Structures are given as structure tokens and as C-alpha cells.
Amino acid sequence: AILGYVELIERAGEVNPQQQQFIQRVKSSVQATTGLIDDLLNLGRVEIGLVDEVVPVDLKLIVANALTVVQPRVREKNQVIKMGRTASLSPVRGNRVQLGQVVDNLIGNAVKYTQTGGEIRVNLREEGNQLILQVADNGPGIPVEEQGRIFEKFYRASNTESGVPGTGLGLAIVKTIVDNHRGRIWVDSKPGEGSVFT
């Protein structure tokens, strides 16, 4: 409702530059609040620990969909995403929507935190009875002393640029989903050299 009325203000008549700036701040605040509420609701759902609709999931297809979604942002930031070659992979049993959230978040974060002109690498492989997804970037990396906290709720690395949006809940949601699927997730990172989420 707030966003709707704010957009109506602009349509109702001319606004001066200062009013336009105030309108933009209202929009940004509402979008940030909505993002936080959405993330909290998502976290609440996955923290219950139930994985509904467990089916064989083609993780390769989920990765392909996630890469398609981030393409506009990748072009905007003049980045390169390299997808490792994957042979045919066994499906993983899980919830398609939740596994999609995991992949979307990891790839989205790599794009978000990697500088303009940077490179993101995505690899998916099968080892024994496991599927292993790795998302690597050459962004700012995560300070070593903070890497143990990166999956905590509301935690954001201290070297995150102030203009980068986020609620600090994305990786907490990812870890909870991975745990619920009896998987593991970890990060290897060097400040100034980038991060690899596995």
C-alpha cells in the first residue's frame, strides 16, 4: 500500500528534486523492510525443519535457472560467470523450492559482492553419493576471524560496502535448508582474493 501511494504521488503532479529524493528514500525503506520480512518468514519456515514434497531434483537445472535470473545484473556489472562442464548427474532427493533458494542465494551473493568486471565460477559435480556445488568469486573475501560467524542470523562481514543491500539472513536460511537436507556447507575465503562456498 505504501509503495502504491508513493507511486501515485509522482503521477498526481510535478514533484521538485527534493521531493523526488524523499520519495526515493521511502521506496528504498519499504523495499528493505519488505525484504527483511520476507527473509524472516522464509527463515521461520525452514527452521521448523520440515522438508515438504521431497522429490528427485535436477540440481543442474536449478543452477541453470539461477544463472538466467542473475544475467541482467551480471551484464550491468560487466562480470563474467563461468560454469564448469558437468556430465549427467544423479538427481538429489529434496525440496525443489528450498534447493532453488540455496542456489539462488549463493550465486546471487557472488554477483552482489563481486566488483564490477569480476569473475564468478560455478561448478557442480558428483562424488560418490554426493552432489557438490561450489560457487567461487574474486570479490573482497571475508575476514578470517569472521568466517565462523558468516552463517549466523543478521551477521554481515565487516568489510561489506555500505551501499550493498542485504538483511544478513540469506546465508542463515541457506545453512538451515542444507542442514534440513542432511548436507553440509562451508566457506573458504581469503580477504582480497574472494570466497568459495561449497
Secondary structure, DSSP 8 states (H G I E B T S, - for coil): -HHHHHHHHHHHS---HHHHHHHHHHHHHHHHHHHHHHHHHHHHHHHT----S-EEE-HHHHHHHHHHHHHHHHHHTT-EEEE--------EEE-HHHHHHHHHHHHHHHHHHS-TT-EEEEEEEEETTEEEEEEEE-SS---GGGGGGTTSTT---TTS-TT----S-HHHHHHHHHHHTT----EEEETTTEEEE-
